[in-house]
């Protein structure tokens, strides 16, 4: 007789696998806002041994509401490089790592928007074999918010799924939110740190 794992146990298993493999990179962005055409204005990357953060010059203005949250204003990104120039550095940093994003659908959308605004199209296809999206480096894309939501286990009857959980401990900088995502992964794991 086999016992099926609970969703919380699946989140713990995922966290353990990510941390043991040490082939991960956490990515986070700060954006011009929450609109459908929002663009990246800051990107952060975190691995077990490296961190990277830079400002990015968007093609549209940063909304006042967004600036009030992350503290980045139009004047702060005037001298920053546009995203298509930053993207090559991001790709090199990621190498062949699996990408972990808290609320991956949003960040992937703003990455696509930022490149599209400069005339570059990019897709993040789904992999049936890996049961996730694939990044341009060939690595899998994992949504940490999905796993954390099922770990917390707060059911949303209306949507028929787990309620999305706000990232605990983030400071609304891209790198700070990467570090907060790592803490969430560690919290879900049953491995000692």
C-alpha contacts under 8 A as a table, 3 or more apart, distances in Angstrom:
res1	aa1	res2	aa2	distance
5	X	8	X	7.98
5	X	9	X	5.80
5	X	10	X	6.33
6	X	9	X	5.09
6	X	10	X	6.29
7	X	10	X	4.92
7	X	11	X	6.32
7	X	150	X	5.80
7	X	151	X	6.55
7	X	153	X	7.85
8	X	11	X	5.12
8	X	12	X	6.32
8	X	150	X	5.90
8	X	151	X	4.21
8	X	152	X	7.26
8	X	153	X	7.11
9	X	12	X	4.95
9	X	13	X	6.06
9	X	151	X	7.55
10	X	13	X	5.00
10	X	14	X	6.12
11	X	14	X	5.05
11	X	15	X	6.17
11	X	147	X	5.13
11	X	148	X	6.90
11	X	150	X	6.90
11	X	151	X	5.68
11	X	188	X	6.63
11	X	189	X	7.92
12	X	15	X	5.09
12	X	16	X	6.12
12	X	151	X	7.54
12	X	188	X	5.12
12	X	189	X	4.87
12	X	190	X	6.61
13	X	16	X	5.13
13	X	17	X	6.16
13	X	189	X	7.18
14	X	17	X	5.15
14	X	18	X	6.19
14	X	147	X	7.85
15	X	18	X	5.17
15	X	19	X	6.17
15	X	185	X	5.48
15	X	186	X	6.97
15	X	188	X	6.19
15	X	189	X	5.11
16	X	19	X	5.30
16	X	20	X	5.98
16	X	189	X	5.29
16	X	190	X	6.99
16	X	191	X	6.65
17	X	20	X	5.27
17	X	21	X	6.03
18	X	21	X	5.49
18	X	22	X	6.45
18	X	23	X	7.33
18	X	24	X	6.71
19	X	22	X	5.45
19	X	24	X	7.90
19	X	186	X	7.93
21	X	24	X	7.63
22	X	48	X	6.94
23	X	96	X	7.91
23	X	97	X	5.09
23	X	98	X	6.24
24	X	47	X	6.26
24	X	48	X	7.91
24	X	97	X	5.02
24	X	98	X	4.71
24	X	99	X	5.91
24	X	100	X	6.95
25	X	45	X	6.49
25	X	46	X	5.49
25	X	47	X	4.75
25	X	48	X	7.93
25	X	94	X	6.47
25	X	97	X	6.10
25	X	98	X	6.13
25	X	99	X	5.03
25	X	100	X	6.06
26	X	45	X	5.55
26	X	46	X	5.07
26	X	47	X	6.49
26	X	99	X	5.77
26	X	100	X	4.59
26	X	101	X	5.87
26	X	178	X	5.72
26	X	181	X	7.53
26	X	182	X	7.51
27	X	43	X	7.30
27	X	44	X	5.72
27	X	45	X	4.66
27	X	46	X	6.68
27	X	99	X	6.69
27	X	100	X	6.14
27	X	101	X	5.35
27	X	174	X	7.82
27	X	178	X	6.15
28	X	43	X	5.83
28	X	44	X	5.29
28	X	45	X	6.69
28	X	101	X	6.22
28	X	102	X	7.25
28	X	107	X	7.01
28	X	174	X	5.04
28	X	175	X	6.90
28	X	177	X	6.58
28	X	178	X	5.83
29	X	40	X	6.14
29	X	41	X	7.31
29	X	42	X	5.50
29	X	43	X	4.44
29	X	44	X	6.28
29	X	107	X	6.41
29	X	173	X	7.91
29	X	174	X	5.08
30	X	40	X	5.94
30	X	41	X	5.72
30	X	42	X	4.99
30	X	43	X	6.49
30	X	70	X	7.17
30	X	172	X	7.33
30	X	173	X	6.71
30	X	174	X	5.79
31	X	34	X	7.50
31	X	38	X	6.28
31	X	39	X	5.40
31	X	40	X	4.50
31	X	41	X	5.08
31	X	42	X	6.82
31	X	62	X	7.51
31	X	66	X	7.29
31	X	110	X	7.46
32	X	38	X	5.36
32	X	39	X	5.50
32	X	40	X	6.52
32	X	41	X	6.37
32	X	58	X	7.69
32	X	60	X	7.47
32	X	61	X	6.60
32	X	62	X	4.12
32	X	63	X	5.77
32	X	66	X	6.31
32	X	67	X	7.87
33	X	38	X	5.47
33	X	39	X	7.57
33	X	62	X	6.47
33	X	63	X	5.63
33	X	65	X	7.30
33	X	66	X	5.09
34	X	38	X	5.90
34	X	66	X	7.84
35	X	38	X	5.18
37	X	110	X	7.35
37	X	113	X	6.13
38	X	110	X	5.74
38	X	113	X	6.74
38	X	114	X	7.80
39	X	58	X	6.10
39	X	59	X	7.81
39	X	60	X	7.61
39	X	110	X	4.91
39	X	111	X	6.83
39	X	113	X	5.77
39	X	114	X	4.92
40	X	43	X	6.95
40	X	56	X	6.48
40	X	57	X	7.90
40	X	58	X	6.58
40	X	83	X	7.38
40	X	110	X	5.94
40	X	111	X	6.44
40	X	114	X	6.14
41	X	55	X	5.57
41	X	56	X	4.39
41	X	57	X	5.97
41	X	58	X	6.09
41	X	77	X	7.16
42	X	53	X	7.10
42	X	54	X	5.62
42	X	55	X	4.25
42	X	56	X	5.34
42	X	173	X	7.78
42	X	174	X	6.25
43	X	53	X	5.61
43	X	54	X	5.76
43	X	55	X	6.65
43	X	56	X	7.45
43	X	174	X	5.46
43	X	175	X	7.42
44	X	51	X	7.45
44	X	52	X	5.50
44	X	53	X	4.23
44	X	54	X	6.76
44	X	174	X	4.61
44	X	175	X	4.50
44	X	178	X	6.81
45	X	51	X	5.58
45	X	52	X	5.04
45	X	53	X	6.41
45	X	90	X	7.95
45	X	93	X	7.96
45	X	174	X	7.80
45	X	175	X	6.38
45	X	178	X	6.74
46	X	49	X	7.82
46	X	50	X	5.92
46	X	51	X	4.49
46	X	52	X	6.54
46	X	175	X	7.12
46	X	178	X	6.24
46	X	179	X	7.27
47	X	50	X	5.18
47	X	51	X	6.34
51	X	175	X	7.57
52	X	175	X	7.25
53	X	174	X	6.95
53	X	175	X	6.04
55	X	77	X	6.26
55	X	80	X	5.81
55	X	81	X	7.54
56	X	77	X	6.16
56	X	80	X	5.16
56	X	81	X	5.48
56	X	82	X	5.55
56	X	83	X	5.84
56	X	86	X	7.44
57	X	77	X	5.12
57	X	78	X	6.27
57	X	79	X	7.29
57	X	80	X	5.04
57	X	81	X	5.52
57	X	82	X	4.68
57	X	83	X	6.76
58	X	61	X	7.24
58	X	77	X	7.80
58	X	82	X	6.35
58	X	83	X	7.25
58	X	114	X	6.98
59	X	114	X	7.90
59	X	117	X	6.77
61	X	74	X	6.42
62	X	66	X	6.76
62	X	67	X	6.74
62	X	73	X	6.45
62	X	74	X	5.93
63	X	66	X	5.27
63	X	67	X	6.33
64	X	67	X	5.09
64	X	68	X	6.23
65	X	68	X	5.22
65	X	69	X	6.65
66	X	69	X	5.20
66	X	70	X	6.34
66	X	71	X	7.80
66	X	72	X	7.98
67	X	70	X	5.38
67	X	71	X	4.82
67	X	72	X	5.12
67	X	73	X	5.59
68	X	71	X	5.54
68	X	72	X	7.89
69	X	172	X	6.84
70	X	171	X	7.97
70	X	172	X	4.99
70	X	173	X	6.27
72	X	76	X	6.21
72	X	77	X	7.89
73	X	76	X	5.32
73	X	77	X	7.11
74	X	77	X	5.58
74	X	78	X	6.53
75	X	78	X	5.50
76	X	79	X	7.50
76	X	80	X	7.95
77	X	80	X	4.97
81	X	85	X	6.35
81	X	86	X	6.65
82	X	85	X	5.72
82	X	86	X	6.62
83	X	86	X	4.91
83	X	87	X	5.82
83	X	114	X	6.19
83	X	115	X	6.54
84	X	87	X	5.13
84	X	88	X	7.18
84	X	114	X	7.72
84	X	115	X	5.96
84	X	118	X	7.18
84	X	120	X	7.99
85	X	88	X	6.15
85	X	89	X	7.59
86	X	89	X	5.41
86	X	90	X	6.34
87	X	90	X	4.87
87	X	91	X	6.05
88	X	91	X	5.04
88	X	92	X	6.25
89	X	92	X	5.12
89	X	93	X	6.10
90	X	93	X	5.04
90	X	94	X	6.16
91	X	94	X	5.15
91	X	95	X	6.25
91	X	136	X	7.79
91	X	137	X	6.76
92	X	95	X	5.10
94	X	97	X	5.49
94	X	98	X	7.82
94	X	99	X	7.56
94	X	137	X	7.21
95	X	137	X	6.42
96	X	137	X	5.68
96	X	138	X	6.45
96	X	139	X	5.68
97	X	137	X	7.71
97	X	139	X	5.49
97	X	140	X	7.82
98	X	139	X	4.48
98	X	140	X	4.82
98	X	141	X	6.03
98	X	142	X	7.54
99	X	135	X	7.39
99	X	139	X	6.63
99	X	140	X	6.09
99	X	141	X	4.73
99	X	142	X	6.15
100	X	104	X	7.70
100	X	141	X	5.83
100	X	142	X	4.75
100	X	143	X	5.99
100	X	144	X	6.29
101	X	104	X	4.86
101	X	107	X	7.45
101	X	141	X	7.37
101	X	142	X	6.26
101	X	143	X	5.20
101	X	144	X	5.82
101	X	145	X	7.73
101	X	181	X	7.89
102	X	143	X	5.55
102	X	144	X	4.80
102	X	145	X	4.92
102	X	167	X	7.49
102	X	181	X	6.61
103	X	106	X	5.86
103	X	107	X	6.78
103	X	143	X	5.77
103	X	144	X	6.88
103	X	145	X	5.42
103	X	146	X	7.48
104	X	107	X	5.21
104	X	108	X	5.89
104	X	141	X	7.71
104	X	142	X	7.19
104	X	143	X	5.10
104	X	144	X	7.79
104	X	145	X	7.93
105	X	108	X	5.28
105	X	109	X	6.12
105	X	143	X	7.95
106	X	109	X	5.13
106	X	110	X	6.42
107	X	110	X	5.23
107	X	111	X	6.16
108	X	111	X	5.07
108	X	112	X	6.16
108	X	124	X	7.73
109	X	112	X	5.14
109	X	113	X	6.08
110	X	113	X	4.78
110	X	114	X	5.95
111	X	114	X	5.14
111	X	115	X	6.38
112	X	115	X	5.30
112	X	116	X	5.91
112	X	121	X	7.00
112	X	122	X	6.06
112	X	123	X	7.42
113	X	116	X	5.00
113	X	117	X	6.00
114	X	117	X	5.37
114	X	118	X	6.91
115	X	118	X	5.28
115	X	119	X	6.49
115	X	120	X	4.99
115	X	121	X	6.48
115	X	122	X	7.46
116	X	119	X	4.86
116	X	120	X	4.75
116	X	121	X	5.37
116	X	122	X	7.75
117	X	120	X	7.32
124	X	133	X	5.94
124	X	134	X	5.53
124	X	135	X	5.77
124	X	136	X	7.14
125	X	133	X	5.47
125	X	134	X	5.68
125	X	135	X	7.85
126	X	131	X	7.16
126	X	132	X	5.59
126	X	133	X	4.20
126	X	134	X	6.14
127	X	130	X	5.31
127	X	131	X	5.52
127	X	132	X	5.55
127	X	133	X	5.80
127	X	134	X	6.55
128	X	131	X	4.82
128	X	132	X	7.09
130	X	133	X	7.93
130	X	140	X	7.32
132	X	140	X	6.51
132	X	141	X	6.22
132	X	142	X	6.71
133	X	140	X	5.99
133	X	141	X	5.17
133	X	142	X	7.44
134	X	137	X	7.98
134	X	138	X	6.04
134	X	139	X	5.80
134	X	140	X	4.65
134	X	141	X	5.52
135	X	138	X	5.47
135	X	139	X	5.44
135	X	140	X	6.07
135	X	141	X	6.16
136	X	139	X	7.36
143	X	146	X	5.44
143	X	147	X	6.94
144	X	147	X	5.25
144	X	148	X	6.05
144	X	181	X	7.26
144	X	185	X	7.46
145	X	148	X	5.00
145	X	149	X	5.87
145	X	164	X	6.78
145	X	165	X	6.68
145	X	167	X	7.65
146	X	149	X	5.26
146	X	150	X	6.45
146	X	164	X	7.22
147	X	150	X	5.31
147	X	151	X	6.04
148	X	151	X	4.81
148	X	152	X	6.11
148	X	165	X	7.14
148	X	184	X	7.26
148	X	185	X	7.84
148	X	188	X	7.34
149	X	152	X	5.20
149	X	153	X	6.10
149	X	154	X	7.15
149	X	162	X	5.82
149	X	163	X	6.19
149	X	164	X	5.47
149	X	165	X	5.57
150	X	153	X	4.76
150	X	154	X	7.42
150	X	162	X	5.86
151	X	188	X	7.03
153	X	162	X	6.26
153	X	163	X	7.83
154	X	162	X	5.61
154	X	163	X	5.68
155	X	160	X	7.35
155	X	161	X	5.92
155	X	162	X	4.44
155	X	163	X	5.71
156	X	159	X	5.62
156	X	160	X	5.71
156	X	161	X	5.48
156	X	162	X	5.46
156	X	163	X	5.26
157	X	160	X	4.88
157	X	161	X	6.97
159	X	162	X	7.98
167	X	170	X	6.20
167	X	177	X	7.86
167	X	180	X	7.22
167	X	181	X	7.12
168	X	180	X	6.78
168	X	184	X	7.60
169	X	177	X	7.69
169	X	180	X	5.52
170	X	173	X	7.65
170	X	176	X	5.89
170	X	177	X	4.56
170	X	178	X	7.96
170	X	179	X	7.64
170	X	180	X	5.15
170	X	181	X	7.83
171	X	176	X	5.53
171	X	177	X	6.13
172	X	176	X	6.68
172	X	177	X	6.18
173	X	176	X	5.06
173	X	177	X	6.01
174	X	177	X	5.29
174	X	178	X	6.29
175	X	178	X	4.90
175	X	179	X	6.31
176	X	179	X	5.15
176	X	180	X	6.29
177	X	180	X	4.85
177	X	181	X	6.09
178	X	181	X	5.07
178	X	182	X	6.37
179	X	182	X	5.07
179	X	183	X	6.41
180	X	183	X	5.05
180	X	184	X	6.39
181	X	184	X	5.04
181	X	185	X	6.34
182	X	185	X	5.06
182	X	186	X	6.22
183	X	186	X	4.99
183	X	187	X	6.04
184	X	187	X	4.93
184	X	188	X	6.32
185	X	188	X	5.24
185	X	189	X	6.28
186	X	189	X	5.04
186	X	190	X	7.86
186	X	191	X	7.85
186	X	193	X	7.92
187	X	190	X	7.72
